[in-house]
């Protein structure tokens, strides 16, 4: 599925950071945390989503750097 080791690393980093941000947003919403920190986490999640999507489209399966 992945053409190179770099593709595996970038995909894994985007998935882990994005999932952590998503879980953080959920817990801050439940606990009533800072809206500003929740917004920062939402921006981190959105950025990881964009990077992961771009990475998949441009350098997806069968393509090399």
Buried (B, 14 or more C-beta within 10 A) or exposed (E): EBBEEEBEEBBEEBEEBBEBBBEBBEEBEEEEBEEEEBEBBBEBBEBBBEBBEEBBEEBEEEEEE
